[in-house]
Amino acid sequence: MKVEQIYTGCLAQGAYYIECCDEAIVIDPLREVQPYIDRAENGGKKIKYIFETHFHADFVSGHVTLSEKTGAPIVFGPNANPKFNAHIAQDGEVFKVGKVTIEVLHTPGHTMESTTYLLRDKEGKPHAIFTGDTLFLGDVGRPDLAQKAVDMTQEMLAGTLFDSLRSKIMTLPDDVIVYPGHGAGSACGKNMSSETVGTLGDQKANNYALRADMSQAEFVAEVTDGLLPPPAYFPLNVKLNKEGYAPIDEVLAQGGRALSPDAFEAAANETGAVVLDVRSKEAFAEAHVPRSTFIGLDGNFAPWVGAMIVDIEQPILLVCPEGKVEETITRLSRVGFDKVLGYLHGGIASWCDDGKETDSISALEAVDFAKLRENEDLKVIDVRKPGEYQSERVLDAESMPLADLNEHLAAIPKEGHFYVHCLSGYRSLIAMSILKARGYHNGINVNGGFTAIKETDAPLSEYVCPSTL
């Protein structure tokens, strides 16, 4: 028996490939499925089943395509109602894979179809659980995503999750390995560990939601406390996972069209496409196509695309680093953004060679920002998450979280300078690009963000306001 976790950092998502003898299964595959097929073929295995823990909201799973290419059936737990052929398993149903078995543990609460899969070894001993978004390391799945779908409040879903954890998961032996669906950085929970594999015993001892003496009322209160609104694209991804989607090969073929600067400009004007620039922060700041949006490949790319562009039907035109077109389209498709119309052939260099207009981002080094702030009051905008801002912040900075930036536009002046920062400079540059596109040309990005500000020679107390003050 072999268990392989295939972890994708951009999505903080874990897919799983398990093989025994000459058979294999895949749990919660990503949209691009060829790597799973290659693993099986290279090892002389046949993919027998594709297991889905639930209808994912934060990414588009590869279950439909993988089933079409391999003939392996898709398996969901109870209550699932997909629009395509799938085996809807019963609670306690057992699937044989070589000499080992997979047992279905229906664990509703995150969603009502949420299911944990228990892997038993050839002797029948519990070996590992694949928990999807039911149980994370350090946290449990948020219970507010399925409210509209099942006409239940988040408190009702949290109560259901409490029962699932206590009756189906916490009764298992402490040495059972926990393989979660996500790790730190995912919007599917709020307190996840950066570790991606653990044991159930460790979770019973350290996960706040698995305290043995915890009442259901306490669980509901703690699990629902402090939940940020889910990203707006989540329901759109659920729809794709329930109803199906175009093969990624088609998406790559459409988005991989090379467009000359003239054709690129015409397509932008005729279709209303978002010009998405995925290069480095430095390259975008120096020169970019006017009114383009920056979301760099070297950050949490796909989740921020989902949060800032939102509509998966929105046409997109790409400005990419050399050799990164296919990667960019693939990563967009993981969160359902399939409407890429093409990319700028030759990149920003060809745009400039054609004599077309470019824009740039005004920036200031953190040390210069610190000196400037010593002598005058500055309007400082902090686009980090509320929790980051509440923990420590530049004195008198205003909190305008990036995900909610459009709601704060009325508070941003179009005259006089304002200064934008995040933690490291990635999110602030996304914000600056969006503000530029909306006509705000008086913003200045603080290079290096809050991290660099704290490293300046100025006394920290002048720039940081602890939440206790």
FENLINWO-V794004 format. One record per residue. N is the residue number from 1. RES is the residue in three letters. PSI is psi as a letter, one per 30 degrees, with the letter a starting at -180 (NA if undefined). OMEGA is omega in radians with two decimals (none if undefined). BURIAL is # if it has 16 or more other ideal C-beta (glycine too) atoms within 10 Angstrom, else .. Layout:
n=N res=RES psi=PSI omega=OMEGA burial=BURIAL
n=N res=RES psi=PSI omega=OMEGA burial=BURIAL
This chain:
n=1 res=MET psi=k omega=3.11 burial=.
n=2 res=LYS psi=k omega=3.09 burial=.
n=3 res=VAL psi=k omega=3.14 burial=#
n=4 res=GLU psi=k omega=3.03 burial=.
n=5 res=GLN psi=k omega=3.12 burial=.
n=6 res=ILE psi=j omega=-2.97 burial=#
n=7 res=TYR psi=k omega=3.14 burial=.
n=8 res=THR psi=j omega=-3.02 burial=.
n=9 res=GLY psi=e omega=-3.11 burial=.
n=10 res=CYS psi=e omega=3.13 burial=#
n=11 res=LEU psi=f omega=-3.03 burial=#
n=12 res=ALA psi=h omega=-3.01 burial=#
n=13 res=GLN psi=k omega=3.09 burial=#
n=14 res=GLY psi=k omega=2.94 burial=#
n=15 res=ALA psi=l omega=-3.03 burial=#
n=16 res=TYR psi=k omega=3.07 burial=#
n=17 res=TYR psi=k omega=-3.07 burial=#
n=18 res=ILE psi=k omega=3.12 burial=#
n=19 res=GLU psi=l omega=3.05 burial=#
n=20 res=CYS psi=k omega=-3.07 burial=#
n=21 res=CYS psi=b omega=-3.10 burial=.
n=22 res=ASP psi=g omega=-3.11 burial=.
n=23 res=GLU psi=l omega=3.14 burial=#
n=24 res=ALA psi=l omega=3.01 burial=#
n=25 res=ILE psi=l omega=3.06 burial=#
n=26 res=VAL psi=k omega=3.12 burial=#
n=27 res=ILE psi=k omega=3.09 burial=#
n=28 res=ASP psi=h omega=-3.11 burial=#
n=29 res=PRO psi=l omega=3.02 burial=#
n=30 res=LEU psi=l omega=-3.06 burial=#
n=31 res=ARG psi=e omega=3.14 burial=#
n=32 res=GLU psi=j omega=-2.91 burial=#
n=33 res=VAL psi=f omega=-3.07 burial=#
n=34 res=GLN psi=e omega=3.11 burial=.
n=35 res=PRO psi=e omega=3.11 burial=.
n=36 res=TYR psi=e omega=3.11 burial=#
n=37 res=ILE psi=e omega=3.13 burial=.
n=38 res=ASP psi=e omega=3.12 burial=.
n=39 res=ARG psi=e omega=-3.10 burial=#
n=40 res=ALA psi=e omega=-3.10 burial=#
n=41 res=GLU psi=e omega=-3.13 burial=.
n=42 res=ASN psi=f omega=3.14 burial=.
n=43 res=GLY psi=g omega=-3.13 burial=.
n=44 res=GLY psi=h omega=-3.11 burial=.
n=45 res=LYS psi=l omega=3.04 burial=#
n=46 res=LYS psi=k omega=3.08 burial=.
n=47 res=ILE psi=j omega=-3.02 burial=#
n=48 res=LYS psi=e omega=-3.12 burial=#
n=49 res=TYR psi=l omega=2.98 burial=#
n=50 res=ILE psi=j omega=-3.08 burial=#
n=51 res=PHE psi=k omega=3.05 burial=#
n=52 res=GLU psi=k omega=-3.13 burial=#
n=53 res=THR psi=f omega=3.11 burial=#
n=54 res=HIS psi=l omega=3.04 burial=#
n=55 res=PHE psi=j omega=-3.05 burial=#
n=56 res=HIS psi=k omega=3.11 burial=#
n=57 res=ALA psi=f omega=-2.99 burial=#
n=58 res=ASP psi=f omega=3.08 burial=#
n=59 res=PHE psi=l omega=3.09 burial=#
n=60 res=VAL psi=j omega=-3.12 burial=#
n=61 res=SER psi=l omega=-3.13 burial=#
n=62 res=GLY psi=g omega=-3.01 burial=#
n=63 res=HIS psi=e omega=-3.08 burial=#
n=64 res=VAL psi=e omega=-3.12 burial=#
n=65 res=THR psi=e omega=-3.13 burial=#
n=66 res=LEU psi=e omega=3.10 burial=#
n=67 res=SER psi=e omega=3.13 burial=#
n=68 res=GLU psi=e omega=-3.06 burial=.
n=69 res=LYS psi=f omega=-3.06 burial=.
n=70 res=THR psi=f omega=-3.05 burial=#
n=71 res=GLY psi=f omega=3.13 burial=.
n=72 res=ALA psi=k omega=3.12 burial=#
n=73 res=PRO psi=k omega=3.04 burial=.
n=74 res=ILE psi=k omega=-3.14 burial=#
n=75 res=VAL psi=k omega=2.98 burial=#
n=76 res=PHE psi=l omega=3.04 burial=#
n=77 res=GLY psi=a omega=3.14 burial=#
n=78 res=PRO psi=l omega=3.09 burial=#
n=79 res=ASN psi=f omega=3.11 burial=.
n=80 res=ALA psi=k omega=3.13 burial=#
n=81 res=ASN psi=i omega=-3.12 burial=.
n=82 res=PRO psi=l omega=3.14 burial=#
n=83 res=LYS psi=g omega=3.14 burial=.
n=84 res=PHE psi=l omega=-3.13 burial=.
n=85 res=ASN psi=k omega=3.12 burial=.
n=86 res=ALA psi=l omega=3.04 burial=#
n=87 res=HIS psi=j omega=3.11 burial=.
n=88 res=ILE psi=j omega=-3.02 burial=.
n=89 res=ALA psi=l omega=3.04 burial=#
n=90 res=GLN psi=l omega=3.07 burial=.
n=91 res=ASP psi=k omega=-3.12 burial=.
n=92 res=GLY psi=f omega=3.13 burial=.
n=93 res=GLU psi=k omega=-3.05 burial=#
n=94 res=VAL psi=k omega=3.11 burial=.
n=95 res=PHE psi=k omega=-3.11 burial=#
n=96 res=LYS psi=k omega=3.10 burial=.
n=97 res=VAL psi=j omega=-3.02 burial=#
n=98 res=GLY psi=b omega=-3.14 burial=#
n=99 res=LYS psi=g omega=-3.13 burial=.
n=100 res=VAL psi=l omega=-3.13 burial=#
n=101 res=THR psi=l omega=3.04 burial=#
n=102 res=ILE psi=k omega=3.14 burial=#
n=103 res=GLU psi=k omega=-3.13 burial=#
n=104 res=VAL psi=k omega=3.04 burial=#
n=105 res=LEU psi=j omega=-3.13 burial=#
n=106 res=HIS psi=j omega=-3.06 burial=#
n=107 res=THR psi=i omega=-3.11 burial=#
n=108 res=PRO psi=l omega=3.11 burial=#
n=109 res=GLY psi=e omega=2.99 burial=#
n=110 res=HIS psi=e omega=2.88 burial=#
n=111 res=THR psi=l omega=-3.06 burial=#
n=112 res=MET psi=f omega=3.06 burial=#
n=113 res=GLU psi=f omega=-3.08 burial=#
n=114 res=SER psi=k omega=-3.05 burial=#
n=115 res=THR psi=k omega=3.03 burial=#
n=116 res=THR psi=k omega=3.14 burial=#
n=117 res=TYR psi=k omega=-3.12 burial=#
n=118 res=LEU psi=j omega=3.09 burial=#
n=119 res=LEU psi=k omega=3.06 burial=#
n=120 res=ARG psi=k omega=3.13 burial=.
n=121 res=ASP psi=a omega=-3.04 burial=.
n=122 res=LYS psi=f omega=3.06 burial=.
n=123 res=GLU psi=f omega=-3.14 burial=.
n=124 res=GLY psi=g omega=-3.12 burial=.
n=125 res=LYS psi=k omega=3.08 burial=.
n=126 res=PRO psi=k omega=-3.09 burial=#
n=127 res=HIS psi=e omega=-3.07 burial=#
n=128 res=ALA psi=l omega=3.02 burial=#
n=129 res=ILE psi=k omega=3.09 burial=#
n=130 res=PHE psi=j omega=-2.83 burial=#
n=131 res=THR psi=f omega=-3.11 burial=#
n=132 res=GLY psi=b omega=3.13 burial=#
n=133 res=ASP psi=g omega=3.08 burial=#
n=134 res=THR psi=e omega=-3.13 burial=#
n=135 res=LEU psi=k omega=3.01 burial=#
n=136 res=PHE psi=l omega=2.98 burial=#
n=137 res=LEU psi=j omega=-3.13 burial=#
n=138 res=GLY psi=f omega=-3.05 burial=#
n=139 res=ASP psi=a omega=3.00 burial=#
n=140 res=VAL psi=l omega=-3.09 burial=#
n=141 res=GLY psi=k omega=3.12 burial=#
n=142 res=ARG psi=k omega=-3.04 burial=#
n=143 res=PRO psi=g omega=-3.06 burial=#
n=144 res=ASP psi=f omega=-3.01 burial=#
n=145 res=LEU psi=f omega=-3.02 burial=#
n=146 res=ALA psi=g omega=-3.03 burial=#
n=147 res=GLN psi=e omega=-3.09 burial=.
n=148 res=LYS psi=e omega=-3.08 burial=.
n=149 res=ALA psi=e omega=-3.03 burial=.
n=150 res=VAL psi=g omega=3.13 burial=.
n=151 res=ASP psi=h omega=3.09 burial=.
n=152 res=MET psi=k omega=3.07 burial=#
n=153 res=THR psi=l omega=3.09 burial=.
n=154 res=GLN psi=f omega=3.09 burial=#
n=155 res=GLU psi=e omega=3.10 burial=#
n=156 res=MET psi=e omega=3.10 burial=.
n=157 res=LEU psi=e omega=3.11 burial=#
n=158 res=ALA psi=e omega=3.08 burial=#
n=159 res=GLY psi=e omega=3.09 burial=#
n=160 res=THR psi=e omega=3.11 burial=#
n=161 res=LEU psi=e omega=3.09 burial=#
n=162 res=PHE psi=e omega=-3.13 burial=#
n=163 res=ASP psi=e omega=-3.14 burial=.
n=164 res=SER psi=e omega=-3.13 burial=#
n=165 res=LEU psi=e omega=-3.08 burial=#
n=166 res=ARG psi=e omega=-3.03 burial=.
n=167 res=SER psi=f omega=-3.02 burial=.
n=168 res=LYS psi=e omega=-3.01 burial=#
n=169 res=ILE psi=e omega=-3.06 burial=#
n=170 res=MET psi=f omega=3.09 burial=.
n=171 res=THR psi=f omega=-3.12 burial=.
n=172 res=LEU psi=l omega=-3.13 burial=#
n=173 res=PRO psi=l omega=-3.08 burial=.
n=174 res=ASP psi=f omega=-3.08 burial=.
n=175 res=ASP psi=g omega=3.08 burial=.
n=176 res=VAL psi=k omega=3.14 burial=#
n=177 res=ILE psi=k omega=3.11 burial=.
n=178 res=VAL psi=j omega=3.05 burial=#
n=179 res=TYR psi=j omega=-3.08 burial=#
n=180 res=PRO psi=l omega=3.11 burial=#
n=181 res=GLY psi=f omega=-3.08 burial=#
n=182 res=HIS psi=l omega=3.03 burial=#
n=183 res=GLY psi=a omega=-3.10 burial=#
n=184 res=ALA psi=k omega=-3.13 burial=#
n=185 res=GLY psi=f omega=3.12 burial=.
n=186 res=SER psi=k omega=3.09 burial=#
n=187 res=ALA psi=g omega=-3.11 burial=#
n=188 res=CYS psi=f omega=3.08 burial=#
n=189 res=GLY psi=a omega=-3.06 burial=#
n=190 res=LYS psi=f omega=-3.03 burial=#
n=191 res=ASN psi=h omega=-3.02 burial=#
n=192 res=MET psi=k omega=3.10 burial=#
n=193 res=SER psi=l omega=3.03 burial=#
n=194 res=SER psi=f omega=3.05 burial=.
n=195 res=GLU psi=l omega=-3.09 burial=.
n=196 res=THR psi=f omega=3.08 burial=#
n=197 res=VAL psi=k omega=3.11 burial=#
n=198 res=GLY psi=a omega=3.08 burial=#
n=199 res=THR psi=l omega=-3.14 burial=#
n=200 res=LEU psi=e omega=3.11 burial=#
n=201 res=GLY psi=e omega=3.11 burial=.
n=202 res=ASP psi=e omega=3.11 burial=#
n=203 res=GLN psi=e omega=3.08 burial=#
n=204 res=LYS psi=e omega=-3.10 burial=.
n=205 res=ALA psi=f omega=-2.95 burial=.
n=206 res=ASN psi=f omega=-3.14 burial=.
n=207 res=ASN psi=j omega=-3.06 burial=#
n=208 res=TYR psi=e omega=-3.05 burial=.
n=209 res=ALA psi=f omega=-3.12 burial=#
n=210 res=LEU psi=g omega=3.11 burial=#
n=211 res=ARG psi=k omega=-3.06 burial=.
n=212 res=ALA psi=e omega=-3.07 burial=.
n=213 res=ASP psi=g omega=-3.06 burial=.
n=214 res=MET psi=k omega=3.06 burial=.
n=215 res=SER psi=l omega=3.11 burial=.
n=216 res=GLN psi=e omega=-3.14 burial=.
n=217 res=ALA psi=e omega=3.11 burial=.
n=218 res=GLU psi=e omega=3.12 burial=.
n=219 res=PHE psi=e omega=-3.12 burial=#
n=220 res=VAL psi=e omega=-3.11 burial=#
n=221 res=ALA psi=e omega=-3.08 burial=.
n=222 res=GLU psi=e omega=-3.11 burial=#
n=223 res=VAL psi=e omega=-3.11 burial=#
n=224 res=THR psi=f omega=-3.12 burial=#
n=225 res=ASP psi=k omega=3.02 burial=.
n=226 res=GLY psi=g omega=3.11 burial=.
n=227 res=LEU psi=k omega=3.03 burial=.
n=228 res=LEU psi=l omega=3.10 burial=.
n=229 res=PRO psi=k omega=3.12 burial=.
n=230 res=PRO psi=l omega=3.08 burial=#
n=231 res=PRO psi=k omega=-3.03 burial=#
n=232 res=ALA psi=f omega=-3.11 burial=.
n=233 res=TYR psi=f omega=-3.07 burial=#
n=234 res=PHE psi=e omega=-3.13 burial=#
n=235 res=PRO psi=e omega=-3.14 burial=.
n=236 res=LEU psi=e omega=3.08 burial=#
n=237 res=ASN psi=e omega=3.07 burial=#
n=238 res=VAL psi=e omega=-3.14 burial=#
n=239 res=LYS psi=e omega=3.12 burial=#
n=240 res=LEU psi=e omega=-3.13 burial=#
n=241 res=ASN psi=f omega=3.11 burial=#
n=242 res=LYS psi=e omega=-2.98 burial=#
n=243 res=GLU psi=f omega=-3.12 burial=.
n=244 res=GLY psi=l omega=-3.00 burial=.
n=245 res=TYR psi=l omega=3.14 burial=#
n=246 res=ALA psi=k omega=3.05 burial=.
n=247 res=PRO psi=k omega=-3.09 burial=.
n=248 res=ILE psi=f omega=3.09 burial=#
n=249 res=ASP psi=e omega=3.12 burial=.
n=250 res=GLU psi=e omega=3.13 burial=.
n=251 res=VAL psi=e omega=3.13 burial=#
n=252 res=LEU psi=e omega=-3.13 burial=#
n=253 res=ALA psi=e omega=-3.14 burial=.
n=254 res=GLN psi=e omega=-3.07 burial=.
n=255 res=GLY psi=f omega=-3.07 burial=#
n=256 res=GLY psi=g omega=3.13 burial=.
n=257 res=ARG psi=k omega=3.11 burial=.
n=258 res=ALA psi=k omega=-3.10 burial=.
n=259 res=LEU psi=k omega=3.04 burial=#
n=260 res=SER psi=l omega=3.11 burial=.
n=261 res=PRO psi=e omega=3.12 burial=#
n=262 res=ASP psi=e omega=-3.14 burial=.
n=263 res=ALA psi=e omega=3.11 burial=.
n=264 res=PHE psi=e omega=-3.14 burial=#
n=265 res=GLU psi=e omega=3.13 burial=#
n=266 res=ALA psi=e omega=3.13 burial=.
n=267 res=ALA psi=e omega=3.12 burial=#
n=268 res=ALA psi=e omega=-3.10 burial=#
n=269 res=ASN psi=e omega=-3.04 burial=.
n=270 res=GLU psi=f omega=-3.03 burial=.
n=271 res=THR psi=f omega=-3.04 burial=.
n=272 res=GLY psi=g omega=-3.10 burial=.
n=273 res=ALA psi=k omega=2.96 burial=#
n=274 res=VAL psi=k omega=3.02 burial=#
n=275 res=VAL psi=j omega=-3.06 burial=#
n=276 res=LEU psi=j omega=-3.12 burial=#
n=277 res=ASP psi=j omega=-3.01 burial=#
n=278 res=VAL psi=g omega=-3.13 burial=#
n=279 res=ARG psi=a omega=3.12 burial=#
n=280 res=SER psi=l omega=3.09 burial=#
n=281 res=LYS psi=e omega=-3.08 burial=#
n=282 res=GLU psi=e omega=-3.12 burial=.
n=283 res=ALA psi=e omega=3.14 burial=#
n=284 res=PHE psi=e omega=-3.10 burial=#
n=285 res=ALA psi=e omega=-3.10 burial=#
n=286 res=GLU psi=e omega=-3.12 burial=.
n=287 res=ALA psi=k omega=3.10 burial=.
n=288 res=HIS psi=l omega=3.07 burial=#
n=289 res=VAL psi=k omega=-3.13 burial=#
n=290 res=PRO psi=k omega=3.11 burial=.
n=291 res=ARG psi=g omega=3.07 burial=.
n=292 res=SER psi=l omega=-3.14 burial=#
n=293 res=THR psi=k omega=3.08 burial=#
n=294 res=PHE psi=k omega=2.87 burial=#
n=295 res=ILE psi=j omega=-2.98 burial=#
n=296 res=GLY psi=k omega=3.11 burial=#
n=297 res=LEU psi=f omega=-3.05 burial=#
n=298 res=ASP psi=g omega=3.06 burial=.
n=299 res=GLY psi=a omega=3.07 burial=#
n=300 res=ASN psi=i omega=-2.92 burial=#
n=301 res=PHE psi=d omega=-3.01 burial=#
n=302 res=ALA psi=e omega=3.11 burial=#
n=303 res=PRO psi=e omega=3.14 burial=#
n=304 res=TRP psi=e omega=3.01 burial=#
n=305 res=VAL psi=e omega=3.13 burial=#
n=306 res=GLY psi=e omega=-3.10 burial=#
n=307 res=ALA psi=e omega=-3.01 burial=#
n=308 res=MET psi=e omega=3.12 burial=#
n=309 res=ILE psi=e omega=2.97 burial=#
n=310 res=VAL psi=d omega=-3.02 burial=.
n=311 res=ASP psi=j omega=-3.11 burial=.
n=312 res=ILE psi=f omega=3.07 burial=#
n=313 res=GLU psi=f omega=-3.12 burial=.
n=314 res=GLN psi=k omega=3.05 burial=.
n=315 res=PRO psi=k omega=-3.09 burial=#
n=316 res=ILE psi=k omega=2.98 burial=#
n=317 res=LEU psi=k omega=-2.98 burial=#
n=318 res=LEU psi=k omega=2.87 burial=#
n=319 res=VAL psi=j omega=-2.97 burial=#
n=320 res=CYS psi=l omega=2.92 burial=#
n=321 res=PRO psi=l omega=-3.14 burial=#
n=322 res=GLU psi=k omega=3.09 burial=.
n=323 res=GLY psi=g omega=-3.05 burial=.
n=324 res=LYS psi=g omega=-3.08 burial=#
n=325 res=VAL psi=e omega=-3.11 burial=#
n=326 res=GLU psi=e omega=3.10 burial=.
n=327 res=GLU psi=e omega=-3.12 burial=.
n=328 res=THR psi=e omega=-3.13 burial=#
n=329 res=ILE psi=e omega=3.12 burial=#
n=330 res=THR psi=e omega=-3.11 burial=#
n=331 res=ARG psi=e omega=3.03 burial=#
n=332 res=LEU psi=e omega=-3.10 burial=#
n=333 res=SER psi=f omega=3.13 burial=#
n=334 res=ARG psi=f omega=3.10 burial=#
n=335 res=VAL psi=g omega=2.96 burial=#
n=336 res=GLY psi=g omega=-3.14 burial=#
n=337 res=PHE psi=j omega=-3.03 burial=#
n=338 res=ASP psi=f omega=-2.99 burial=#
n=339 res=LYS psi=h omega=3.05 burial=#
n=340 res=VAL psi=k omega=-3.07 burial=#
n=341 res=LEU psi=f omega=-3.12 burial=#
n=342 res=GLY psi=a omega=-3.11 burial=#
n=343 res=TYR psi=l omega=-3.13 burial=#
n=344 res=LEU psi=j omega=-3.12 burial=#
n=345 res=HIS psi=k omega=-3.11 burial=.
n=346 res=GLY psi=f omega=3.07 burial=#
n=347 res=GLY psi=a omega=-3.06 burial=#
n=348 res=ILE psi=f omega=3.12 burial=#
n=349 res=ALA psi=e omega=3.14 burial=.
n=350 res=SER psi=e omega=3.08 burial=.
n=351 res=TRP psi=e omega=3.13 burial=#
n=352 res=CYS psi=e omega=-3.14 burial=.
n=353 res=ASP psi=f omega=3.11 burial=.
n=354 res=ASP psi=g omega=3.11 burial=.
n=355 res=GLY psi=g omega=-3.12 burial=.
n=356 res=LYS psi=l omega=-3.08 burial=.
n=357 res=GLU psi=k omega=3.02 burial=.
n=358 res=THR psi=l omega=3.07 burial=.
n=359 res=ASP psi=l omega=3.13 burial=.
n=360 res=SER psi=l omega=-3.13 burial=.
n=361 res=ILE psi=k omega=3.05 burial=#
n=362 res=SER psi=k omega=-3.08 burial=.
n=363 res=ALA psi=l omega=-3.14 burial=#
n=364 res=LEU psi=k omega=3.08 burial=#
n=365 res=GLU psi=l omega=-3.07 burial=.
n=366 res=ALA psi=e omega=-3.12 burial=#
n=367 res=VAL psi=e omega=3.10 burial=#
n=368 res=ASP psi=e omega=3.05 burial=.
n=369 res=PHE psi=e omega=-3.14 burial=#
n=370 res=ALA psi=e omega=3.14 burial=#
n=371 res=LYS psi=e omega=-3.13 burial=.
n=372 res=LEU psi=e omega=-3.08 burial=.
n=373 res=ARG psi=f omega=3.09 burial=#
n=374 res=GLU psi=f omega=-3.00 burial=.
n=375 res=ASN psi=f omega=-3.14 burial=.
n=376 res=GLU psi=l omega=3.07 burial=.
n=377 res=ASP psi=k omega=-3.14 burial=.
n=378 res=LEU psi=k omega=3.00 burial=#
n=379 res=LYS psi=j omega=-3.05 burial=#
n=380 res=VAL psi=k omega=-3.13 burial=#
n=381 res=ILE psi=k omega=-3.13 burial=#
n=382 res=ASP psi=j omega=-3.07 burial=#
n=383 res=VAL psi=g omega=3.06 burial=#
n=384 res=ARG psi=l omega=3.11 burial=#
n=385 res=LYS psi=l omega=-3.12 burial=#
n=386 res=PRO psi=e omega=-3.14 burial=.
n=387 res=GLY psi=e omega=3.09 burial=.
n=388 res=GLU psi=e omega=-3.14 burial=#
n=389 res=TYR psi=e omega=-3.11 burial=#
n=390 res=GLN psi=f omega=-3.13 burial=.
n=391 res=SER psi=e omega=3.07 burial=.
n=392 res=GLU psi=k omega=-3.01 burial=.
n=393 res=ARG psi=l omega=2.99 burial=#
n=394 res=VAL psi=k omega=-3.10 burial=#
n=395 res=LEU psi=k omega=3.11 burial=.
n=396 res=ASP psi=g omega=3.05 burial=.
n=397 res=ALA psi=k omega=3.11 burial=#
n=398 res=GLU psi=k omega=3.14 burial=#
n=399 res=SER psi=j omega=3.04 burial=#
n=400 res=MET psi=i omega=-3.07 burial=#
n=401 res=PRO psi=k omega=-3.06 burial=#
n=402 res=LEU psi=e omega=-3.09 burial=#
n=403 res=ALA psi=f omega=-3.11 burial=#
n=404 res=ASP psi=g omega=-3.00 burial=.
n=405 res=LEU psi=e omega=-3.10 burial=#
n=406 res=ASN psi=f omega=3.14 burial=.
n=407 res=GLU psi=f omega=-3.07 burial=.
n=408 res=HIS psi=g omega=-3.03 burial=.
n=409 res=LEU psi=e omega=-3.11 burial=.
n=410 res=ALA psi=f omega=-3.12 burial=.
n=411 res=ALA psi=g omega=-3.12 burial=.
n=412 res=ILE psi=k omega=-3.09 burial=#
n=413 res=PRO psi=l omega=3.06 burial=.
n=414 res=LYS psi=g omega=3.05 burial=.
n=415 res=GLU psi=k omega=-3.07 burial=.
n=416 res=GLY psi=l omega=-3.07 burial=.
n=417 res=HIS psi=k omega=2.89 burial=.
n=418 res=PHE psi=l omega=-3.01 burial=#
n=419 res=TYR psi=k omega=-3.04 burial=#
n=420 res=VAL psi=k omega=3.05 burial=#
n=421 res=HIS psi=l omega=2.98 burial=#
n=422 res=CYS psi=b omega=3.10 burial=#
n=423 res=LEU psi=e omega=-3.03 burial=#
n=424 res=SER psi=f omega=-3.13 burial=#
n=425 res=GLY psi=f omega=-3.11 burial=#
n=426 res=TYR psi=e omega=-3.10 burial=#
n=427 res=ARG psi=e omega=-3.13 burial=#
n=428 res=SER psi=e omega=3.12 burial=#
n=429 res=LEU psi=e omega=3.00 burial=#
n=430 res=ILE psi=e omega=-3.14 burial=#
n=431 res=ALA psi=e omega=-3.13 burial=#
n=432 res=MET psi=e omega=3.14 burial=#
n=433 res=SER psi=e omega=3.14 burial=#
n=434 res=ILE psi=e omega=3.11 burial=#
n=435 res=LEU psi=e omega=3.08 burial=#
n=436 res=LYS psi=e omega=-3.12 burial=#
n=437 res=ALA psi=f omega=3.14 burial=#
n=438 res=ARG psi=g omega=3.02 burial=.
n=439 res=GLY psi=g omega=3.10 burial=.
n=440 res=TYR psi=j omega=-3.07 burial=#
n=441 res=HIS psi=g omega=-3.07 burial=.
n=442 res=ASN psi=g omega=3.12 burial=.
n=443 res=GLY psi=l omega=3.11 burial=#
n=444 res=ILE psi=k omega=-3.13 burial=#
n=445 res=ASN psi=k omega=3.08 burial=#
n=446 res=VAL psi=j omega=-3.10 burial=#
n=447 res=ASN psi=k omega=3.12 burial=#
n=448 res=GLY psi=f omega=3.04 burial=#
n=449 res=GLY psi=a omega=-3.06 burial=#
n=450 res=PHE psi=e omega=3.10 burial=#
n=451 res=THR psi=e omega=3.14 burial=.
n=452 res=ALA psi=e omega=3.12 burial=#
n=453 res=ILE psi=e omega=-3.13 burial=#
n=454 res=LYS psi=f omega=-3.10 burial=#
n=455 res=GLU psi=f omega=3.11 burial=.
n=456 res=THR psi=l omega=-3.11 burial=#
n=457 res=ASP psi=f omega=-3.14 burial=.
n=458 res=ALA psi=k omega=3.11 burial=#
n=459 res=PRO psi=k omega=-3.07 burial=.
n=460 res=LEU psi=e omega=-3.07 burial=.
n=461 res=SER psi=f omega=3.11 burial=.
n=462 res=GLU psi=f omega=-3.00 burial=.
n=463 res=TYR psi=f omega=-3.09 burial=#
n=464 res=VAL psi=k omega=3.11 burial=#
n=465 res=CYS psi=j omega=3.12 burial=#
n=466 res=PRO psi=l omega=-3.10 burial=.
n=467 res=SER psi=f omega=-3.13 burial=.
n=468 res=THR psi=f omega=-3.10 burial=.
n=469 res=LEU psi=NA omega=none burial=.
